[in-house]
């Protein structure tokens, strides 16, 4: 098995993009829970996100969600982020909360509503130019609840036409990343329900259009690592939205439900050339911290990804290939399991210290007093949530 000391150079290039909305209040479908010190502005979200990077060295980029993160001066917001030691990243569009999109946005049968949705994405592209972002991420709630409610074929055709207009507006250095989700909020059919539909749509657009894989957006039992392999094989995996689920789109801390699945996914990412700054694959989180504190939740998340990445990098690829050639089924499985079962926590702690980071980022953050500080400083005003 590859030793930990042999993978530190690869670990050092890991970067995980944080979602701005993870720092606001969130909750269940029935209640959004507030926390003392929750951000009241985009700037305060960024300040909290910078804490995660300060203690882990893993999170130098923060994704924005429009209009949740709408700002009067994006160039100034960009400078503010840079002063905190982070950058603004992916711009996420939102066509799932306005009443006008009740029957769909980019797929809507009404051309005026489709145009409004397109215009929103064009606005997002303008924001990207000011923030320095290169990725526009699109997730659509579009779909139907009842058979006969709408033409499934017609909606796909309208989606293709709408996406083409948005794609054509991209700058040379920008990408369109199309996310999929197999159900919810539409229950009979979703317009972009799976990786195949997303792939078909982005492949028709061109080289600057990619698929985004959200680890919580699949039916139970789906082999997500197979999808990762296939999209990498096709050159169309643009980004991950890492989270964890027990039942559906739970948006829990990544690795919380099934750390072995996260390990298997990362094994395929590494094997397929999807790891590292030159891979073109963005590692992102998409989580909501319903009852736990937000900043510690994000620290735990990025550390979980780092731990399973280290194990995946330690897999003996040559031995694995040889076992396959020899038909050694149990031997091949043992090679993989040896890497997964290796406890790398002490090695990671020592390595962090060698890089000027705390051995235990979570403990160091909690000891910093930052949570008590913002709870006192942020009294008054309106706390932000994932929906506003």
C-alpha positions in Angstrom: 0.0 0.0 0.0 1.2 3.5 -0.7 2.4 5.3 2.4 1.0 8.5 3.7 4.3 10.3 3.2 4.1 9.5 -0.5 0.7 11.3 -1.0 1.2 14.6 0.9 2.1 16.5 -2.3 -1.2 15.4 -3.8 -3.1 16.2 -0.6 -1.6 19.7 -0.5 -3.4 20.8 -3.7 -6.9 19.8 -2.5 -9.4 22.7 -2.5 -13.1 22.3 -1.6 -15.6 25.1 -2.4 -17.9 26.1 0.3 -21.6 27.1 -0.2 -22.4 30.6 1.1 -25.9 29.4 2.0 -24.5 26.8 4.5 -23.7 29.6 6.9 -27.2 31.0 7.1 -30.0 29.6 9.1 -31.6 26.4 7.7 -33.9 23.7 8.9 -36.5 21.1 8.0 -39.5 21.6 5.7 -41.4 22.6 8.8 -39.1 25.0 10.6 -36.0 27.1 10.0 -34.0 27.3 13.2 -32.0 30.4 14.1 -28.6 30.4 15.7 -26.9 33.2 17.7 -24.4 35.0 15.4 -25.9 33.8 12.1 -24.9 36.1 9.2 -27.0 39.1 8.4 -25.2 40.0 5.2 -23.2 38.3 2.4 -20.1 39.8 4.0 -20.7 38.0 7.2 -21.3 34.8 5.4 -17.8 35.2 3.7 -16.2 36.1 7.1 -17.6 32.8 8.5 -16.4 30.8 5.5 -12.9 32.3 5.8 -12.8 30.7 9.3 -13.1 27.3 7.7 -10.2 27.9 5.4 -8.1 29.5 8.2 -8.2 26.4 10.4 -8.2 23.7 7.6 -6.4 25.2 4.7 -8.9 23.3 2.5 -11.6 25.9 1.6 -10.2 28.9 -0.3 -13.3 29.4 -2.5 -17.0 30.3 -1.7 -19.9 29.8 -4.0 -22.6 32.4 -4.3 -26.4 31.8 -4.8 -28.4 34.5 -6.7 -30.6 36.2 -5.5 -29.8 35.0 -2.0 -26.4 36.7 -2.2 -27.4 39.6 -4.3 -25.1 42.6 -3.8 -24.9 46.2 -5.0 -21.2 46.0 -5.8 -19.8 42.6 -6.8 -16.4 44.0 -7.5 -16.2 45.3 -3.9 -17.5 42.0 -2.6 -14.7 40.3 -4.6 -12.1 42.5 -3.0 -13.7 41.9 0.5 -13.3 38.1 0.0 -9.7 38.5 -1.2 -8.9 40.5 1.9 -10.2 37.5 3.9 -7.9 35.2 2.0 -10.6 33.5 0.0 -12.1 33.9 -3.5 -15.6 34.0 -4.9 -16.4 30.9 -6.9 -19.4 29.2 -8.6 -22.5 31.4 -9.2 -25.7 29.3 -8.6 -28.9 30.4 -10.3 -32.3 30.3 -8.7 -35.5 29.7 -10.7 -37.3 27.7 -8.1 -38.7 30.2 -5.6 -40.6 32.8 -7.6 -44.4 32.2 -8.1 -44.0 32.7 -11.8 -42.0 29.5 -12.0 -44.9 27.4 -10.6 -45.1 25.4 -13.8 -41.5 25.5 -14.7 -38.8 28.0 -15.7 -36.5 27.2 -18.6 -39.0 24.5 -19.7 -42.2 26.6 -19.2 -44.6 26.5 -22.1 -45.0 30.3 -21.8 -42.2 32.0 -23.8 -42.3 35.1 -21.6 -41.6 33.1 -18.5 -38.8 31.2 -20.2 -37.3 34.5 -21.2 -37.5 35.7 -17.6 -35.6 32.6 -16.5 -33.0 33.0 -19.3 -32.6 36.7 -18.3 -31.9 35.6 -14.7 -29.1 33.4 -16.0 -27.7 36.2 -18.1 -27.6 38.3 -15.0 -25.7 35.6 -13.3 -23.1 35.6 -16.1 -22.7 39.3 -15.7 -22.1 38.7 -11.9 -19.5 36.1 -12.8 -17.6 38.7 -14.8 -17.4 40.9 -11.8 -16.6 38.2 -9.2 -14.1 36.4 -11.4 -16.1 33.2 -11.3 -15.8 30.7 -14.1 -18.7 28.4 -13.4 -22.5 29.0 -13.7 -24.3 26.1 -12.0 -27.9 25.4 -12.9 -30.3 23.3 -10.9 -33.9 23.2 -12.0 -37.0 22.3 -10.0 -38.9 22.0 -13.4 -41.1 19.0 -13.9 -44.7 17.7 -13.5 -46.7 16.1 -10.8 -49.3 14.3 -12.9 -49.3 12.3 -16.2 -50.7 14.5 -19.0 -49.9 17.7 -17.1 -47.3 18.7 -19.7 -45.5 17.3 -22.8 -42.3 15.6 -21.5 -40.8 15.8 -25.0 -41.8 19.4 -25.4 -40.2 20.4 -22.1 -36.9 18.8 -23.2 -37.0 20.7 -26.4 -37.6 24.0 -24.7 -34.9 23.2 -22.1 -32.4 22.7 -24.9 -33.4 25.9 -26.6 -33.2 27.9 -23.3 -29.8 26.4 -22.3 -28.4 27.2 -25.8 -29.2 30.9 -25.3 -27.5 30.9 -21.9 -24.5 28.9 -23.2 -24.0 31.3 -26.1 -23.7 34.2 -23.6 -20.8 32.6 -21.8 -17.3 34.1 -22.0 -14.5 31.9 -23.3 -13.2 31.1 -19.8 -16.7 30.4 -18.4 -18.6 27.1 -18.1 -22.2 26.0 -17.7 -22.6 23.2 -15.2 -26.0 21.4 -15.2 -27.1 19.6 -12.0 -29.6 16.8 -11.9 -32.0 15.4 -9.3 -34.2 12.3 -9.7 -37.3 13.8 -7.9 -38.5 16.7 -5.9 -40.2 19.1 -6.0 -41.8 17.5 -9.1 -43.0 14.0 -8.4 -44.2 12.5 -11.7 -41.3 13.5 -13.8 -38.4 15.9 -13.3 -37.0 17.6 -16.4 -33.3 16.9 -15.5 -33.7 13.7 -13.3 -30.4 11.9 -14.0 -26.9 12.1 -15.2 -27.9 10.8 -18.6 -30.3 13.6 -19.2 -27.8 16.2 -18.0 -25.2 14.7 -20.2 -27.4 14.7 -23.3 -28.2 18.3 -22.8 -24.7 19.6 -22.1 -23.1 17.4 -24.8 -25.4 19.2 -27.3 -24.2 22.6 -26.1 -20.5 22.2 -26.5 -17.2 21.9 -24.6 -18.0 24.6 -22.1 -21.0 22.7 -20.7 -20.5 20.1 -18.0 -22.5 17.9 -15.6 -22.7 18.5 -11.9 -23.1 15.5 -9.7 -24.8 16.0 -6.3 -24.2 12.9 -4.1 -27.7 13.2 -2.5 -29.6 13.4 -5.8 -29.9 9.7 -6.6 -32.4 6.9 -5.9 -31.5 4.6 -3.0 -28.9 2.0 -4.0 -27.6 3.9 -7.0 -23.9 3.1 -7.7 -22.7 6.7 -7.7 -19.1 5.8 -8.3 -20.1 4.2 -11.6 -21.6 7.5 -12.7 -18.5 9.3 -11.6 -16.4 6.9 -13.8 -18.6 7.3 -16.8 -18.7 11.1 -16.7 -15.0 11.3 -16.3 -14.6 8.8 -19.2 -16.7 11.1 -21.3 -14.9 14.2 -20.2 -18.1 15.7 -18.8 -17.8 15.7 -15.0 -17.5 19.4 -14.2 -18.3 19.5 -10.4 -19.5 17.7 -7.3 -22.0 18.8 -4.8 -20.8 16.8 -1.8 -23.3 16.0 0.9 -24.7 12.9 2.7 -28.2 11.3 2.7 -30.0 8.5 4.5 -33.2 8.7 2.6 -33.5 11.4 -0.1 -31.9 14.8 -0.5 -31.0 15.1 3.1 -28.1 17.6 2.6 -26.3 16.3 5.6 -22.5 16.5 6.4 -20.6 14.6 3.7 -19.5 11.2 4.8 -21.9 11.2 7.8 -24.1 8.4 6.5 -21.7 6.3 4.5 -18.0 7.2 4.6 -17.2 4.1 2.6 -19.3 5.4 -0.3 -17.4 8.7 -0.2 -14.1 6.7 -0.3 -15.3 4.7 -3.3 -16.3 7.8 -5.1 -13.0 9.4 -4.5 -11.2 6.3 -5.7 -13.0 6.6 -9.0 -12.2 10.4 -9.1 -8.5 9.7 -8.7 -8.4 6.8 -11.0 -10.2 8.8 -13.7 -8.0 11.9 -13.5 -10.6 14.0 -11.8 -8.5 15.1 -8.8 -6.3 18.2 -8.7 -6.3 21.8 -9.9 -5.8 20.8 -13.5 -8.6 18.2 -13.7 -11.4 20.6 -14.4 -13.5 19.0 -11.7 -14.6 21.3 -8.9 -15.1 19.8 -5.4 -18.0 21.7 -3.8 -20.2 21.2 -0.8 -24.0 21.6 -0.8 -25.3 21.2 2.7 -27.7 22.7 5.2 -26.8 22.6 8.8 -30.2 22.3 10.4 -29.4 21.8 14.1 -25.6 22.0 14.4 -23.5 25.2 14.3 -22.7 26.1 10.7 -18.9 26.8 10.8 -18.1 23.6 12.8 -20.4 21.7 10.4 -18.4 23.0 7.4 -15.1 22.2 9.1 -16.2 18.6 9.8 -17.3 18.3 6.2 -14.1 19.4 4.5 -12.1 17.3 7.0 -14.2 14.2 6.1 -13.4 14.7 2.4 -9.7 15.2 3.1 -9.6 12.0 5.2 -11.3 9.8 2.6 -9.2 11.5 -0.2 -6.0 10.5 1.7 -7.2 6.9 1.9 -8.1 6.8 -1.8 -4.7 8.2 -2.7 -3.1 5.4 -0.7 -4.7 2.6 -2.7 -2.0 0.4 -4.4 -3.1 0.8 -8.0 -0.5 -1.5 -9.4 -1.4 -4.3 -7.0 -5.1 -3.8 -7.8 -4.5 -4.1 -11.5 -2.4 -7.2 -11.0 -5.1 -8.8 -8.9 -7.6 -8.1 -11.6 -5.4 -9.7 -14.3 -5.0 -12.8 -12.0 -8.7 -13.0 -11.3 -8.0 -12.6 -7.6 -11.4 -11.3 -6.5 -10.8 -11.4 -2.7 -7.3 -10.1 -3.1 -8.4 -7.1 -5.1 -11.2 -6.3 -2.6 -8.7 -6.6 0.3 -6.3 -4.1 -1.3 -9.2 -1.6 -1.5 -10.3 -2.4 2.1 -6.8 -2.1 3.5 -6.7 1.5 2.3 -10.1 2.3 3.6 -9.5 0.8 7.0 -6.2 2.6 7.5 -6.4 5.2 10.2 -4.8 8.3 8.8 -6.0 10.8 11.5 -2.7 10.9 13.3 -0.8 11.3 10.1 -3.1 14.1 8.9 -2.7 15.9 12.3 1.1 15.8 12.1 1.1 16.9 8.5 -1.2 19.8 9.2 1.1 21.0 12.0 4.1 20.8 9.5 2.2 23.2 7.3 1.4 25.7 10.1 -2.1 24.5 10.6 -3.7 23.2 13.8 -3.4 19.5 14.2 -7.1 19.4 15.2 -8.9 22.2 13.3 -12.2 21.7 15.0 -10.7 22.0 18.5 -8.7 25.0 17.5 -11.7 26.8 16.1 -13.9 26.1 19.1 -11.1 27.4 21.4 -10.8 30.6 19.4 -14.0 32.0 20.8 -15.2 33.1 17.4 -18.7 31.7 17.9 -19.2 33.7 21.1 -17.7 36.7 19.4 -20.2 36.8 16.5 -23.1 35.9 18.8 -22.3 39.2 20.7 -21.4 41.3 17.7 -24.3 40.3 15.4 -27.2 41.1 17.7 -30.1 42.8 15.9 -30.8 42.9 12.2 -32.3 40.1 10.1 -30.5 36.8 10.0 -30.1 35.3 6.6 -31.3 31.8 5.8 -30.8 29.4 2.8 -34.0 30.8 1.2 -33.3 34.5 1.6 
